Amino acid sequence: MGVVVIGATSGLVAALHTKDREHQRARTGLRKAALTVVSPLVALEIEHITTRNVDRRSALAVNDWPLAQERTDRRDFRAITPLTGTHAFRILPDDLSAC
């Protein structure tokens, strides 16, 4: 597997904002990533920044791009087997009854 990028707000804003001095480097990093992980809170923060600095319509358009990307299926996580032999995590809501 290639590089996994954890998307922080500053790096993603740089990748989206063409006038940012780090724009090209941030875009290149995202393009080279095999997988980019972004917290929903980071997505919300980017939406807020875009709404504040541009407008609401642009903010919604920014959110449309990641939503259109390939989604990880729950089955991808089920394929992971912890080395300890115990449960490493729960997938919600599927495993809610086990909580």
C-alpha positions as CSV (number, residue, x, y, z in Angstrom):
1,M,0.0,0.0,0.0
2,G,1.2,3.5,-0.7
3,V,1.2,6.6,1.5
4,V,-1.7,7.3,3.7
5,V,-2.4,11.0,4.3
6,I,-4.2,12.2,7.4
7,G,-5.9,15.4,6.1
8,A,-5.5,18.3,8.5
9,T,-7.4,21.5,8.0
10,S,-4.3,23.7,7.0
11,G,-3.1,21.2,4.4
12,L,-6.5,20.7,2.8
13,V,-7.2,24.4,2.7
14,A,-3.8,24.9,1.0
15,A,-4.7,22.1,-1.5
16,L,-8.0,23.8,-2.3
17,H,-6.9,27.4,-2.3
18,T,-4.9,28.1,-5.5
19,K,-3.4,31.3,-4.1
20,D,-1.9,29.6,-1.0
21,R,1.9,29.5,-1.0
22,E,1.8,25.7,-0.2
23,H,-0.9,25.0,-2.8
24,Q,1.2,23.0,-5.3
25,R,2.9,20.9,-2.6
26,A,-0.4,20.1,-0.9
27,R,-2.0,19.1,-4.2
28,T,0.9,16.9,-5.1
29,G,0.7,15.2,-1.7
30,L,-2.9,14.5,-2.1
31,R,-2.5,13.2,-5.6
32,K,0.3,10.8,-4.5
33,A,-1.7,9.4,-1.6
34,A,-3.1,6.0,-1.8
35,L,-5.6,7.0,0.8
36,T,-6.6,10.3,2.4
37,V,-8.3,10.2,5.8
38,V,-10.3,13.3,6.8
39,S,-12.1,13.7,10.0
40,P,-15.7,14.9,9.7
41,L,-14.7,17.8,12.0
42,V,-12.0,18.9,9.6
43,A,-14.6,18.8,6.8
44,L,-16.9,21.0,8.9
45,E,-14.0,23.4,9.6
46,I,-13.2,23.7,5.9
47,E,-16.9,24.3,5.2
48,H,-16.9,27.1,7.8
49,I,-13.7,28.7,6.5
50,T,-15.0,28.6,2.9
51,T,-18.4,30.1,3.9
52,R,-16.7,32.8,5.9
53,N,-14.1,33.7,3.2
54,V,-16.0,33.0,0.0
55,D,-19.7,32.1,0.2
56,R,-22.1,29.3,1.1
57,R,-22.5,28.0,-2.4
58,S,-18.7,27.6,-2.7
59,A,-18.6,25.8,0.6
60,L,-21.1,23.3,-0.5
61,A,-19.3,22.7,-3.8
62,V,-16.0,22.1,-1.8
63,N,-17.8,19.4,0.2
64,D,-19.2,17.7,-2.9
65,W,-15.8,16.7,-4.1
66,P,-14.8,14.4,-1.2
67,L,-18.3,13.0,-1.1
68,A,-18.0,11.9,-4.7
69,Q,-14.7,10.0,-4.0
70,E,-14.6,6.3,-3.5
71,R,-15.9,5.2,-0.1
72,T,-14.4,2.6,2.1
73,D,-16.8,-0.2,2.7
74,R,-17.4,-1.8,6.1
75,R,-16.1,-5.0,4.7
76,D,-12.6,-3.4,4.3
77,F,-12.5,-3.0,8.1
78,R,-13.7,-6.5,8.8
79,A,-10.8,-7.9,6.8
80,I,-8.4,-6.5,9.5
81,T,-7.4,-9.0,12.1
82,P,-5.7,-7.7,15.3
83,L,-2.4,-9.3,16.2
84,T,-3.5,-9.7,19.8
85,G,-6.5,-11.9,19.0
86,T,-8.9,-9.5,20.7
87,H,-11.2,-7.0,19.2
88,A,-9.3,-4.0,18.1
89,F,-12.3,-1.8,17.3
90,R,-16.0,-1.8,16.8
91,I,-17.8,-0.7,13.6
92,L,-20.9,1.3,14.4
93,P,-23.8,0.9,14.1
94,D,-23.2,-2.7,13.1
95,D,-21.5,-3.6,16.4
96,L,-23.7,-1.5,18.6
97,S,-25.3,-4.4,20.4
98,A,-21.8,-5.5,21.5
99,C,-21.1,-2.2,23.3
